[in-house]
């Protein structure tokens, strides 16, 4: 009998293979009191386990293929940084000494404290970093319990061609299994912005997340079909279905291979409209991937990584070095640097000191609000960005602007920094462009007003959709409501694009929607001419743009903004995409 399960497709591709059920045995952590004379031995036991965990991760990092995307090693580096951070390397030791508790319990207490902080974070991408804390702590716990290595850590090829079924996976798990040649993976939990799903996309592993209780329905070694685009898992398929998906797999692989020819081509529609195609970047290591994809610059350079996994904020010289490296690596193409988008809740990093508990951090002191609340920290970053602009083309972008006053204050601080640099005789681009994110419904509605005050606008669809629909997109219980085609979302995007056109202010889009091929032609029809995507999505977006004739789109394309019925909207979207929909 055929069984079909539905989840969230997070990494495209077709996989056909047998299931391997992966059980991560969660450590049974018990608390007990240790004798005074055993404290040093307990501390030594914890340090030994931590050291072994670090060694294991370094060994995993060595197994990463040289041609793998830079995202891969950066995820392992994140876990290595956590193992070295005092929050995991020192505080549990202090707990063992002060409370005379066992190493497992001390580690668990600190894990719980860190998870509570991450759970309160408003940014979905940053909130999923709680998973990294769990992954690192669980690795140490398993070593403390002297557990044997899991199947996926064995290098005997037992997982080659298998489809992994698991509750959740760590980035380290994913790297190890990709090295063994897994065909795909399916997890019960996880979101579209977790490290593991981003890693799956970078490695080209078909993946589905959010298939609730999947391990209860699938048997080990059972033949499966996985469609990482639609999020469909099929068990017990007949020969006709298997043959159909085998052809889909061949078509998809040929399609991906064909994209390389677009790298050197200009980006413009068949009817001659020039489109600017940029890439998003999070880490300095992303630059080589961006250059390989043929991007015309960086439309969003996130700076949060500079503030994470450290006790104090980065100083001006450190930030200057980081920004200078990026802009020089981009060979005079533009780099849009977003000022830090941290939340009031990010107390474990170099943001701000522990404050009162925030009831609803998504609506609290975050992004530009935190920047203006911490002007000294903000000024350090602005000075560093300005100084880096002497070495290449840089633009400054402010996140989460909701009022005219916030934008005015941000510009005033930037002006003060320019005056300081003038007095100090330091070089910077005196004509540096400034822009702002449109990621709150209020800023979209008032986009025309804001467009008069900045050099450019950038639509951040991740937060715009989340705030417009009042849903948490990484919450398994409500993320089905996360809908880019909701008429309210589309109208806000359209209002912003029209405002930019009226004020002659360029408008870009840097959220996930810009990198999703399903929406490219619709966005073109709405007037978007600046896309900023994940580097791995860039060539496919370019192909769609170059094969689109705007004059041949359905005459009722923009009626999608008036469709309250999701099914009708999907039908029209399929009609819009029909001429370039190949698989």
C-alpha positions in Angstrom: 0.0 0.0 0.0 1.3 3.4 -0.9 1.8 5.9 1.9 2.3 9.6 1.2 3.5 12.0 3.9 3.9 15.8 3.6 6.4 18.1 5.2 8.3 21.2 4.3 10.6 20.9 1.3 13.8 22.8 2.2 16.3 21.5 -0.3 15.3 20.6 -3.9 16.0 17.4 -5.7 14.5 13.9 -6.1 15.9 10.9 -4.1 15.0 7.2 -4.4 16.5 4.8 -1.9 16.0 2.8 1.3 15.2 4.3 4.7 17.8 4.4 7.5 16.1 5.3 10.8 18.4 7.3 12.9 17.8 7.4 16.6 19.7 9.9 18.6 19.6 8.5 22.1 19.0 11.5 24.3 21.3 11.3 27.3 19.5 10.5 30.6 20.9 13.3 32.7 20.7 12.6 36.5 21.8 14.9 39.3 23.9 13.7 42.2 26.1 15.2 44.8 29.8 14.5 44.6 32.3 14.3 47.4 34.6 17.3 48.1 37.6 15.2 47.3 36.1 14.1 43.9 35.6 17.7 42.6 38.9 17.9 40.7 38.4 14.5 39.1 34.8 15.5 38.0 36.2 18.7 36.5 38.9 16.7 34.7 36.2 14.3 33.4 34.2 17.2 31.9 37.3 18.8 30.4 38.3 15.5 28.8 34.9 15.1 27.2 34.9 18.6 25.9 38.4 18.2 24.5 37.3 14.9 22.8 34.2 16.7 21.4 36.5 19.4 19.9 38.8 16.7 18.4 35.8 14.9 16.9 34.6 18.1 15.2 38.0 18.9 13.9 38.1 15.4 12.4 34.7 15.9 10.8 35.9 19.3 9.4 38.9 17.5 7.7 36.4 15.2 5.9 34.7 18.1 4.2 35.5 18.0 0.4 37.7 20.9 -0.8 35.0 22.0 -3.3 32.2 22.1 -0.7 30.5 25.4 -0.2 32.0 27.6 2.5 28.8 27.3 4.6 29.8 23.8 5.5 33.0 24.5 7.4 31.5 27.6 9.0 28.8 25.6 10.7 31.4 23.3 12.2 33.4 26.3 13.2 30.4 27.6 15.0 30.3 24.5 17.2 34.0 24.6 17.8 33.6 28.3 18.9 30.9 27.2 21.3 33.1 24.5 22.8 35.7 27.2 23.5 33.4 29.8 24.8 33.4 30.4 28.5 29.6 29.8 28.7 30.3 26.1 28.0 34.0 25.7 28.9 34.1 27.6 32.2 30.7 28.1 33.8 29.9 24.3 34.1 33.3 23.9 35.8 32.4 26.7 38.2 29.0 24.9 38.9 30.8 21.6 39.7 33.0 23.4 42.2 30.4 25.6 43.8 27.5 23.2 43.9 29.4 19.9 44.0 27.2 18.5 41.3 28.2 16.0 38.7 29.5 17.1 35.3 26.4 16.0 33.4 24.1 18.1 35.6 26.3 21.2 35.5 26.4 21.0 31.7 22.6 20.5 31.6 21.9 23.5 33.9 24.0 25.7 31.7 22.4 24.3 28.6 18.9 25.2 29.9 20.1 28.7 30.8 21.4 29.3 27.3 18.3 27.7 25.6 16.0 30.1 27.6 17.9 33.0 26.1 17.7 31.8 22.5 14.1 30.8 22.9 13.2 34.5 23.5 15.0 35.7 20.4 12.8 37.5 17.9 14.7 36.8 14.7 13.8 33.3 13.4 17.2 32.7 11.9 19.0 33.6 15.1 16.5 31.7 17.3 17.3 28.5 15.5 20.8 28.9 16.9 19.5 27.2 20.0 19.8 24.0 18.1 23.5 24.5 17.9 23.7 24.7 21.7 21.7 21.4 22.0 23.9 19.7 19.4 27.1 20.7 21.2 25.9 19.8 24.6 24.5 16.5 23.5 27.8 15.5 22.0 29.6 16.2 25.3 26.9 14.3 27.2 27.3 11.2 25.0 31.1 11.3 25.6 30.5 11.6 29.4 28.2 8.5 29.1 30.9 6.6 27.1 28.4 5.9 24.3 29.7 4.2 21.2 29.7 6.3 18.0 26.4 6.5 16.2 25.8 4.8 12.8 26.3 8.1 10.9 29.7 8.6 12.5 31.0 5.2 11.2 33.0 5.5 8.0 32.3 2.0 6.6 29.8 3.1 3.9 26.8 1.7 5.5 24.7 4.8 4.7 25.6 5.1 1.0 22.4 5.8 -1.0 20.2 5.8 2.1 17.5 8.2 2.9 18.0 9.2 6.5 14.9 9.5 8.8 15.5 11.3 12.0 14.0 13.5 14.7 16.5 16.2 13.9 20.1 16.5 12.5 23.1 18.6 13.4 25.3 20.3 10.8 28.0 17.8 11.9 25.7 14.9 11.3 24.8 16.2 7.9 28.5 16.7 6.8 29.4 13.2 8.0 26.4 11.6 6.2 27.0 13.6 3.0 30.6 12.4 3.0 29.2 8.8 3.2 26.9 9.4 0.2 23.4 9.6 1.6 20.7 10.2 -0.9 18.4 12.5 1.2 17.1 13.2 4.7 13.7 13.7 6.4 13.3 15.1 9.9 10.4 15.5 12.3 11.5 19.0 13.4 13.5 21.9 11.9 12.8 25.1 10.0 13.7 26.6 6.7 16.4 28.7 8.3 18.1 26.2 10.5 21.8 25.6 10.0 21.1 22.0 8.9 18.6 23.0 6.2 20.9 25.7 4.9 23.7 23.2 4.8 21.5 20.7 2.9 20.8 23.3 0.2 24.6 24.1 0.0 25.5 20.5 -0.3 22.7 19.7 -2.8 21.1 17.1 -0.5 17.3 16.7 -1.1 15.7 17.3 2.3 12.3 17.6 3.9 11.6 18.8 7.5 8.6 19.0 9.7 7.2 15.6 9.0 5.6 15.0 12.4 6.2 11.5 13.9 7.7 10.2 10.6 9.7 7.5 12.4 6.4 5.9 13.6 5.2 5.4 10.0 8.4 4.4 8.2 10.3 1.2 8.7 14.0 0.7 8.5 15.2 -0.4 5.0 11.8 0.5 3.5 12.0 1.8 -0.1 11.2 5.6 -0.3 10.8 8.4 -2.8 11.7 12.0 -1.6 10.8 15.2 -3.4 12.7 18.0 -1.7 10.9 20.7 -3.6 7.3 19.7 -2.8 8.1 18.2 0.6 6.6 14.9 -0.4 7.7 11.5 1.0 6.3 8.4 -0.7 6.6 4.9 0.8 5.4 1.7 -1.0 5.3 3.3 -4.4 4.3 1.2 -7.5 6.6 0.8 -10.5 4.9 3.5 -12.5 5.4 6.1 -9.7 9.0 5.0 -9.3 9.7 5.4 -13.0 8.0 8.8 -13.1 10.2 10.1 -10.2 13.3 8.6 -11.8 12.6 10.7 -14.9 12.0 13.7 -12.7 15.4 13.1 -11.1 17.2 13.0 -14.4 15.4 16.2 -15.6 16.4 18.0 -12.4 20.0 17.0 -12.6 20.2 18.1 -16.2 18.6 21.4 -15.4 21.1 22.2 -12.6 24.0 21.3 -14.8 22.7 23.6 -17.5 22.7 26.7 -15.3 26.5 27.3 -15.5 26.0 28.8 -19.0 24.2 31.8 -17.4 27.1 32.9 -15.2 28.7 35.1 -17.8 25.5 36.4 -19.4 24.0 39.7 -18.5 20.8 39.6 -16.5 17.9 41.0 -18.6 14.4 39.8 -19.7 13.7 38.8 -23.3 12.0 42.1 -23.9 15.2 43.9 -22.8 14.6 45.0 -19.2 17.9 45.1 -17.3 17.7 43.4 -13.9 20.3 43.7 -11.1 21.1 40.4 -9.5 23.0 40.5 -6.2 23.8 37.9 -3.5 23.2 37.7 0.3 26.2 37.0 2.5 26.6 36.2 6.2 30.2 35.3 6.6 33.5 36.5 5.0 33.9 32.9 3.6 30.8 33.4 1.5 32.6 35.7 -0.8 34.2 33.0 -2.9 30.8 31.3 -3.4 29.3 34.7 -4.4 32.0 35.4 -6.9 31.7 31.9 -8.4 28.0 32.5 -8.9 28.6 35.6 -10.9 26.7 38.1 -8.7 26.9 41.8 -9.5 27.5 42.6 -5.8 26.2 41.9 -2.3 22.7 43.1 -1.7 22.7 42.1 2.0 25.8 41.6 4.1 24.8 40.5 7.6 27.1 41.7 10.4 25.6 39.7 13.3 28.4 37.1 13.1 30.8 39.6 14.5 28.8 39.9 17.7 28.1 36.2 18.4 30.0 33.7 20.6 31.9 36.4 22.5 31.6 38.3 25.8 32.2 41.8 24.5 31.2 43.6 21.2 33.9 43.9 18.5 36.0 47.0 18.5 36.2 49.4 15.5 39.5 48.1 14.1 38.3 44.5 14.1 35.1 45.5 12.3 37.1 47.6 9.8 39.3 44.6 9.0 36.2 42.4 8.4 34.4 44.9 6.2 37.6 45.9 4.3 38.3 42.2 3.5 34.8 41.8 2.0 34.7 45.0 -0.1 38.2 44.4 -1.5 37.3 40.8 -2.3 34.3 42.0 -4.3 36.5 43.9 -6.9 34.7 47.2 -6.7 31.2 45.8 -7.1 28.7 47.2 -4.5 28.5 45.7 -1.0 25.4 46.7 1.1 26.3 46.3 4.7 23.3 46.0 7.1 24.0 47.4 10.6 23.6 44.9 13.3 20.2 43.2 13.6 20.5 42.0 17.1 17.7 41.6 19.6 17.3 42.7 23.2 17.4 39.1 24.1 20.8 38.3 22.7 22.5 38.5 26.1 24.9 35.6 25.6 26.9 37.5 23.0 28.5 40.9 22.4 25.2 42.8 22.4 24.2 44.2 25.8 24.1 43.2 29.4 21.4 41.1 30.9 18.2 43.1 31.3 14.7 42.3 32.4 12.8 39.4 30.8 11.1 40.5 27.6 7.5 39.4 27.3 7.4 39.6 23.5 10.9 40.1 22.1 9.8 40.0 18.5 8.1 43.4 19.2 10.8 44.6 21.6 14.2 46.3 21.6 15.8 44.8 18.5 17.6 45.9 15.3 17.6 49.7 14.8 15.9 50.1 18.2 18.8 48.5 19.9 21.2 50.4 17.8 19.7 53.7 18.9 19.4 52.5 22.5 23.2 51.6 22.5 24.6 54.6 20.5 28.2 54.0 21.5 28.1 50.4 20.1 26.3 51.7 17.0 28.8 54.5 16.4 31.7 52.0 16.5 30.0 50.0 13.7 29.2 53.1 11.7 32.7 54.4 11.9 34.1 51.0 10.8 31.8 50.9 7.8 32.6 54.4 6.8 36.3 53.8 7.0 35.9 50.6 5.0 34.2 52.6 2.3 37.5 54.1 1.4 38.5 50.7 -0.1 35.5 50.0 -2.3 31.9 50.6 -3.0 29.8 50.3 0.2 26.2 51.1 1.0 24.8 51.3 4.5 21.4 49.7 5.3 19.4 50.2 8.5 17.2 47.3 9.7 13.6 47.3 11.0 12.9 51.0 10.6 9.3 51.8 11.5 9.2 55.5 12.1 10.6 58.7 10.6 12.2 59.5 13.9 14.3 56.3 13.9 15.6 57.0 10.4 16.4 60.6 11.3 18.3 59.5 14.4 20.3 57.0 12.5 21.2 59.5 9.8 22.2 62.0 12.6 24.5 59.5 14.2 26.0 58.7 10.8 26.6 62.4 10.2 28.3 62.8 13.5 30.6 59.9 12.7 31.5 61.5 9.4 32.5 64.7 11.2 34.6 62.7 13.7 36.5 61.0 10.8 37.0 64.4 9.1 38.6 65.8 12.3 40.8 62.7 12.5 41.8 63.0 8.9 40.5 59.5 8.1 39.3 58.6 4.6 35.8 57.5 3.7 33.3 57.7 0.8 31.7 61.1 1.3 28.9 60.2 -1.0 28.1 56.8 0.6 24.6 55.7 0.0 22.2 54.9 2.8 19.1 52.8 2.7 16.6 50.9 4.9 14.9 47.6 5.2 11.1 47.3 4.6 10.2 44.5 6.9 7.4 45.9 9.0 3.9 46.5 7.6 4.1 50.1 8.8 7.2 50.9 6.8 5.7 49.3 3.7 2.5 51.4 4.0 4.7 54.5 4.5 7.3 53.5 1.9 6.7 56.6 -0.3 7.5 58.8 2.7 10.7 56.8 3.5 11.7 56.7 -0.2 12.2 60.4 0.0 14.7 60.1 2.8 17.0 57.3 1.6 19.0 56.3 -1.5 17.4 52.8 -1.7 14.9 50.5 0.0 15.2 46.7 0.5 12.3 44.5 1.2 13.0 41.8 3.8 10.2 39.3 3.1 11.1 36.9 5.9 10.1 39.4 8.6 7.5 41.2 6.5 5.5 38.1 6.0 5.9 37.1 9.6 4.8 40.4 11.0 2.0 40.9 8.5 0.5 37.5 9.2 1.4 37.4 12.9 2.9 33.9 12.7 6.2 32.4 13.8 7.6 30.8 10.7 9.8 28.3 12.5 7.0 27.2 14.9 5.9 23.7 13.6 2.4 24.4 14.8 1.7 27.6 12.8 4.3 27.7 10.0 1.7 26.4 7.5 0.3 29.9 7.7 3.5 31.4 6.3 2.3 32.4 2.9 4.2 34.7 0.5 1.1 34.8 -1.7 -1.2 36.1 0.9 -2.9 39.2 -0.6 -1.8 41.4 2.3 1.8 40.4 1.7 1.7 41.0 -2.0 -0.1 44.3 -1.6 2.6 45.6 0.8 5.3 44.5 -1.6 3.5 46.2 -4.5 3.0 49.4 -2.5 6.7 49.5 -1.7 7.7 49.0 -5.4 5.3 51.7 -6.6 6.6 54.1 -3.9 10.2 53.5 -5.1 9.1 54.1 -8.8 7.3 57.3 -7.9 10.3 58.7 -5.9 12.9 57.3 -8.3 14.4 55.3 -5.4 15.7 51.8 -6.2 13.9 49.0 -4.4 15.5 45.6 -3.9 14.3 42.4 -2.2 16.7 40.4 -0.1 14.4 37.9 1.7 13.9 34.3 0.8 11.1 35.1 -1.6 13.7 36.8 -3.9 15.6 33.5 -4.2 12.6 31.3 -4.7 12.1 30.4 -8.4 8.4 30.1 -7.9 8.0 33.8 -7.4 10.6 35.3 -9.8 8.2 36.0 -12.7 5.5 37.4 -10.4 8.0 39.8 -8.8 9.2 40.9 -12.2 5.6 41.6 -13.2 5.1 43.6 -10.0 8.1 45.8 -10.9 11.0 44.3 -8.9 14.3 44.9 -10.8 16.8 44.3 -7.9 17.0 40.8 -6.6 19.4 39.7 -3.8 19.5 35.9 -3.2 21.4 33.1 -1.6 24.4 32.5 -3.9 23.2 28.9 -4.6 19.9 30.3 -6.0 21.4 33.0 -8.1 21.9 31.2 -11.4 18.5 29.7 -11.4 16.9 33.1 -10.8 19.0 34.5 -13.6 17.8 31.8 -16.0 14.1 32.5 -15.3 14.7 36.3 -15.7 16.5 35.8 -19.0 13.8 33.5 -20.3 10.9 35.8 -19.4 9.2 38.2 -21.8 7.2 40.5 -19.6 4.8 41.3 -22.4 3.8 37.6 -22.6 2.8 37.2 -18.9 -0.9 36.5 -18.3 -2.9 39.8 -18.6 -4.4 39.1 -15.1 -1.1 38.5 -13.4 -1.5 41.3 -10.8 -5.0 40.0 -10.0 -3.2 37.6 -7.7 -3.1 40.4 -5.1 -6.9 40.2 -4.9 -7.2 36.5 -4.5 -8.1 35.5 -1.0 -8.5 31.8 -2.0 -5.0 30.2 -1.7 -5.9 27.6 -4.3 -6.9 30.2 -6.9 -3.6 32.1 -6.2 -1.6 28.9 -6.7 -3.4 28.2 -10.0 -2.6 31.7 -11.3 1.0 31.4 -10.2 1.3 28.1 -12.1 0.0 29.9 -15.2 2.5 32.7 -14.7 5.3 30.2 -14.5 4.1 27.8 -17.2 6.4 29.0 -20.0 9.6 28.3 -18.0 8.4 25.5 -15.7 10.5 22.6 -16.9 10.2 20.1 -14.1 
